[in-house]
Structures are given as C-alpha cells and as structure tokens.
Amino acid sequence: MEPPRALVVLVTTAGDEEAESLARTLLDQRLIACANVIPHLHSLFRWEGQLQRADESLLIVKTTPGMLEELVETVKRHHSYQIPEVIALPVAGGSGDYLSWLAAEVRPQP
C-alpha cells in the first residue's frame, strides 16, 4: 500500500477564537494548506479521574506527512490546553487535483 500523500488533523480548542488563531499560525508557517473551524461542540471526557464536559470548537487541518511533527509542536506551543488533542488521520484517496494543490501549499520538506 502506498503511504498517504496527505493527512487530516483534528485539534479541539477552547473556542472559535483559539481555533482561528491556531489556523492562522499554521497557515502563516505553511504547515497546512487549509483549515476548517467547526464551532459549538460538546465534548465529554475523563480528566484527572473526573468525567468532564466542555464546550469546544474543532479545528480540522489538511497537511502532508512530512509536516506533522512540526505541526504538533506548534499546536502544543500555542494551545491553551495542558494536553491538546492532535490526531492525524491518513487520507486514503480523493481528488488528485485537490491533493496536488494541498501538497503545493504546504512548505516543502528540507
């Protein structure tokens, strides 16, 4: 199986402002090609032994595998959470034109 040419990365945030700020930072550094902000999520999770509920926003970003490590470190530096959710999913297929555009918009690997 061919390795993925692109990744979709999910990042939950404390709200729309944080999601947009993170997206702009990642775009400015050319770590991603595109970002979507989905507002008004209700998240349930266990934190420090207690069941928690939080109102959040979801940031969905598209990048290449070579940028993932730097993307994760950048999110961790700029995120308000102690342990931010950053989950990368491989893109199994899609529009070749879109995937080519995505690769061209992300900073080339050294």
C-alpha positions as CSV (number, residue, x, y, z in Angstrom):
1,M,0.0,0.0,0.0
2,E,1.3,3.5,-0.9
3,P,2.0,5.8,2.0
4,P,-0.5,8.7,2.4
5,R,0.1,11.9,0.4
6,A,-2.0,13.9,2.8
7,L,-3.2,13.9,6.4
8,V,-6.3,15.3,8.0
9,V,-5.5,16.5,11.6
10,L,-8.1,17.1,14.2
11,V,-7.5,19.6,17.0
12,T,-10.1,20.5,19.6
13,T,-9.9,24.0,21.0
14,A,-11.4,26.1,23.8
15,G,-13.5,28.0,21.2
16,D,-13.6,29.7,17.8
17,E,-11.1,32.4,18.6
18,E,-8.4,29.9,19.6
19,A,-9.2,27.6,16.6
20,E,-8.9,30.6,14.2
21,S,-5.7,31.8,15.8
22,L,-4.1,28.3,15.6
23,A,-5.2,28.0,12.0
24,R,-3.6,31.3,11.1
25,T,-0.4,30.4,12.8
26,L,-0.2,27.1,11.0
27,L,-1.1,28.7,7.7
28,D,1.5,31.5,8.2
29,Q,4.2,28.9,8.8
30,R,2.9,26.9,5.8
31,L,2.5,23.8,7.9
32,I,-1.0,23.3,6.5
33,A,-2.9,24.1,3.2
34,C,-6.3,24.5,4.6
35,A,-8.3,24.8,7.9
36,N,-11.9,24.4,8.8
37,V,-13.4,25.5,12.1
38,I,-16.5,23.7,13.4
39,P,-18.0,25.7,16.3
40,H,-20.1,24.6,19.3
41,L,-19.0,21.0,20.0
42,H,-19.9,19.4,23.3
43,S,-17.1,17.1,24.4
44,L,-17.2,14.5,27.2
45,F,-14.0,13.1,28.5
46,R,-12.3,11.9,31.6
47,W,-9.6,14.3,33.0
48,E,-7.7,13.7,36.3
49,G,-10.2,11.0,37.3
50,Q,-13.3,13.0,36.8
51,L,-15.9,13.0,34.0
52,Q,-15.8,16.4,32.3
53,R,-18.0,18.2,29.8
54,A,-16.6,21.1,27.7
55,D,-17.9,23.4,25.0
56,E,-15.3,23.5,22.3
57,S,-14.6,24.1,18.7
58,L,-13.0,21.6,16.3
59,L,-10.2,22.7,14.0
60,I,-9.7,20.4,11.0
61,V,-6.5,21.0,9.1
62,K,-5.0,19.4,6.0
63,T,-1.3,18.8,5.6
64,T,1.4,16.4,4.4
65,P,3.0,13.7,6.5
66,G,6.4,15.5,6.5
67,M,4.9,18.5,8.4
68,L,3.1,16.5,11.1
69,E,5.8,16.6,13.7
70,E,6.3,20.4,13.4
71,L,2.6,20.9,13.3
72,V,2.1,19.0,16.6
73,E,4.9,21.0,18.3
74,T,3.4,24.3,17.0
75,V,0.0,23.4,18.3
76,K,1.4,22.5,21.7
77,R,3.3,25.8,22.0
78,H,0.2,27.9,21.1
79,H,-2.7,26.0,22.6
80,S,-4.4,26.9,25.9
81,Y,-4.8,23.2,27.0
82,Q,-2.2,21.4,29.0
83,I,-2.5,18.4,26.7
84,P,-4.2,19.4,23.4
85,E,-5.9,16.8,21.2
86,V,-3.9,16.5,18.0
87,I,-4.9,13.4,16.0
88,A,-3.7,12.8,12.4
89,L,-5.7,10.6,10.0
90,P,-4.3,9.4,6.7
91,V,-6.1,10.4,3.5
92,A,-6.7,7.1,1.6
93,G,-7.7,8.9,-1.6
94,G,-9.6,11.8,-3.1
95,S,-9.4,14.3,-5.8
96,G,-5.9,14.3,-7.4
97,D,-6.2,18.0,-8.2
98,Y,-7.0,18.8,-4.6
99,L,-4.2,16.6,-3.2
100,S,-1.8,18.2,-5.6
101,W,-2.9,21.7,-4.6
102,L,-2.6,20.7,-0.9
103,A,1.0,19.5,-1.4
104,A,1.9,22.7,-3.3
105,E,0.6,24.9,-0.5
106,V,2.5,23.2,2.4
107,R,6.1,24.2,2.9
108,P,8.3,21.7,1.1
109,Q,10.3,19.4,3.2
110,P,14.0,20.2,3.5
